Amino acid sequence: MSLFAILVLPLFAALVSWLPLGRRLAPAATLGISVITLILAVTSALRVAGGAPVVALRNWLELDGLGALVLVLVAVVAATAALFSWGYIAREPDARHLRRYYANYNLFVWAMLTVPLLVEPALVWTAVELTTIFGVYLVAFDDTPEAVEAAWKYSILTIMGGAVALLGFIVLYPATRLGDAPFTWAGLVVLAPKVSAHLLISAFVLILVGFGAKTGLVPLHTWLPDAHSQAPSPICALLSGVKTTVVLYVILRMLPILNASGRIDVDRWAVVVGLISVGIAAFLILQVTDYKRLFAFSTVEHMGIILTAAGLGGASAHYGAVYQILNHALTKSFCFFAAGSVLLAVKTRQIADVRGLLRTSPATGAALLFGGIAIAGAPPLAVFLSEFSILRAGVAARQYLATGLLAAFVVIAFFGILGHLNRMVFGQPAPGADGAAVRLPLSCGVTLVLAGAPIVVLGVYMPPPLHRLLEAAAQSLAR
Amino acid sequence: MGSFAPALASLNGLAAGVFLLSAFGLLATRQMQGCLRFFRLQSLALVASIVLIAIGMQVPDLLVVAFLDLAIKPLLIPWLLRRQVPGEVFQRREIDQVLNIPSSLLIALVLTLVAYFLAEILPPASGAVDSINVPIGLAGLLLGVFTLAVRREAVPQLIGIFAIENASLLAGVAIAPRLPLVAEMAFPFDMLIVALVIGILTRITHERVGTTEVGALRSLREETSR
């Protein structure tokens, strides 16, 4: 029942936001409904963590471990980003523009929530495509030439990716003629041993190329830093924190299917593609000039880390991959909230123009520094733990080359991120900089506290239900 | 049905031929209007092929898909684009292209050959009627990606995307004619939303940047420290 509710509520919120009934209604409805959706998602995920997959409509609407994890993460970031939007978007003078923002926001969130709920691959393709399309308006929201340019690159590259991936999904379908299993993720795992290796590989390559463009895997990542730097910050949090993860989730779904066939070493593909993304992104991080692009490249890096971890194989590497999905979504959304607060305070995206942030605007400076430390993977915060568990699993699996490269790239990215942020946060502010005059909206401050808390807590304490959910998610990768 | 199969197969071959020809046309034409016309022709060829497969393989579901495709691709999408994109864009005769046309066509020819060999590794078509669809669909896909890469104007780029989707479907109906109807119906509707959203985006681009020559959009780069 709650799965159906999750499918309907955001649509309802979109409708309400679109109605011209005052400036406060749209943000209130969006925030209220995203909190309700979050509660429903968490209760469903707890049932999954308890050991029983939730089935709402057999072979169409089901929730297993990996799906539940992604669902909860989308719901969490949707709720925190709605709270952040409250204060962040309020400066928008045009009420119609504001309503359209929230209507699109809810449609975007709705599309992302449907991806992990659906288990029929062809419908999953449609849902992923809708996440892209509903994101276009949000990326272009600021209506500057740069934002429009970013939206254009985003839509052309990612929709092209979708059109290529479509053939991959169709190619999978004839597998259902070979046995008595439905056309679902689980059904395909059952059928895989009977399907020809050519068919599986061609489907996988088409989906990897197509959806790789949407996830921001190198070399089709070029749209990502543009879109993730030009969109309003709450949207960046959604795009970077969960949208990329939702698409990567679909690619990860293909791994157990190819592994089940027993004749294809798909894990090696995943490791190679993943490492290329981590490596290129790590070096690109060194030369960014815009702090929102910095976090965007870090997203490319983390998508690569997750894919590499999933490809290292074995239960502990799979656990590391889903653990990284969790920590990345929480931390990266926090980073963009912090970056958005800095942007409100200093009104420039250029790293070189920001100096001594801790003096001019202590709260935002501290938040940015904390976000940077957390996403770079410094102990004892959450991302450090998941990256460490991935490296340990890699060593245990005797994949020394891949693990060594991964560790080297992660360290390069670590110093890249902290080097840039160090210059922004510390030092003497430029004369004439009066960032302190800008007060951070209350809702933005509250969001920073709410979104930052889990990063600290997960660094020192893992709640048992969450641990069970992660184990269930790792199992969906293994099969 | 058996006695009709050869006739259906050659008719389908004709449709697939027209499909491939219009994929080349999309690449070679220098006029915005021509681009739209070739897209219409390609969509009609796709619809014809779907109908022939529906008859040949006796899958009535596909007739619904064909009808939806007929309504949306050659009719609704061009109409939507006409409404949203400023008319001035369509008056333009010359389309900027990264490569000149003869060399693009040569590359396209090579891509078509590559597609024929690549089609070997894809699953074969499910019936006798539609064996031509898989290689031609794959060729259309590669040509669509290539068109997208060399075009520098917004509308032809968008049409390139639709051409890729058309090609995926052309191969798709042959590989999996019995895909669930819900899913097959979702595809054309999806393209309709794409046309709607990108059409609006094209208009905004025209207003903000003053051109729809998206190849000229170069302000977001690492080197430019504004």
Interface residues (C-beta under 8 A of the other chain):
Chain A: E120 A122 L123 W125 T126 E129 L130 I133 V136 Y137 A140 D143 T144 P145 E146 V148 E149 A150 A151 W152 K153 S155 I156 I159 M160 A163 V164 L166 L167 I170 V171 Y173 P174 F183 S196 H198 L199 I201 S202 P225 D226 S229 Q230 L284 Q287 V288 T289 R293 Q350 A352
Chain B: I121 L122 P123 S126 G137 L138 L141 G144 V145 L148 A154 Q157 L158 G160 I161 I164 E165 A167 S168 L169 A171 G172 I175 A176 R178 L179 P180 V182 A183 E184 A186 F187 D190 I193 V194 V197 I198 I200 L201 I204 T205 R208 V209 V214 L217 S219 L220 E222 S225 R226
